[in-house]
Amino acid sequence: ALICSLVRCPLSRLRVVIAILLVGGALGVMIYDYQHIYRPLEAMITPPGQVRPMEFTPLHERSKYVNSVHVGLCLLASIALCWPPRVVRKDEPRAQ
């Protein structure tokens, strides 16, 4: 998006701002996931072969939910950037 805005692609500024906010939100979700979910899950399964504690299952379920939110935010950002702009033909009357 930033490169596109530098070379004057026909995307509206609003779409670029929305995409940047969505990607920033996805980055925030990734940081939260790493700090509060991934690292505790990793500690629970290290070393391999040990019995998993009771906290593992709810934390794993939360990990799946957070990862779905992350992928969804990235999907929305890509849709915002890749959706074709509205083409206004010169012979089409403008709404006022």
LINSULRA-V211133 format. One record per residue. SS is DSSP state (h for helix, s for strand, l for the rest). OMEGA is omega in degrees with one decimal (none if undefined). BURIAL is 1 if it has 16 or more other ideal C-beta (glycine too) atoms within 10 Angstrom, else 0. Layout:
((SS,OMEGA,BURIAL) (SS,OMEGA,BURIAL))
This chain:
((l,-179.7,1) (h,177.9,0) (h,-179.9,0) (h,-179.9,0) (h,178.2,0) (h,-178.9,0) (l,173.8,0) (l,172.7,0) (l,-175.0,0) (l,176.3,0) (l,177.7,1) (l,178.7,0) (h,-179.5,0) (h,178.8,0) (h,179.0,1) (h,178.9,1) (h,178.2,0) (h,179.7,1) (h,178.8,1) (h,177.6,1) (h,178.6,0) (h,178.5,1) (h,175.3,1) (h,175.6,0) (h,177.7,1) (h,177.4,1) (h,176.7,0) (h,177.6,0) (h,178.4,1) (h,179.5,1) (h,177.0,0) (h,-179.4,0) (h,-178.2,1) (h,-175.6,0) (h,-168.5,0) (h,-178.0,0) (h,-174.6,1) (h,-177.1,1) (h,175.1,0) (h,177.2,0) (h,179.4,1) (h,179.3,0) (h,-179.2,0) (h,-176.5,0) (l,179.0,0) (l,-1.0,0) (l,-178.8,0) (l,175.0,0) (l,179.5,0) (l,179.2,0) (l,-179.9,0) (l,178.4,0) (l,-177.7,0) (l,-178.0,0) (h,-175.6,0) (h,-174.1,0) (h,178.7,0) (h,178.6,0) (h,177.6,1) (h,176.6,0) (h,177.7,0) (h,177.5,0) (h,178.7,1) (h,179.5,0) (h,-178.3,0) (h,177.8,1) (h,176.4,0) (h,177.4,0) (h,179.7,0) (h,-179.7,1) (h,178.2,0) (h,177.6,0) (h,177.4,1) (h,177.4,1) (h,179.2,0) (h,177.5,1) (h,180.0,1) (h,176.6,0) (h,-180.0,0) (h,-178.2,1) (h,-173.4,1) (h,179.9,0) (l,-177.3,0) (l,179.1,0) (l,178.9,0) (l,-179.7,0) (l,177.5,0) (l,178.3,0) (l,-176.8,0) (l,-179.0,0) (l,179.3,0) (l,-179.3,0) (l,-179.7,0) (l,175.1,0) (l,-179.0,0) (l,none,0))
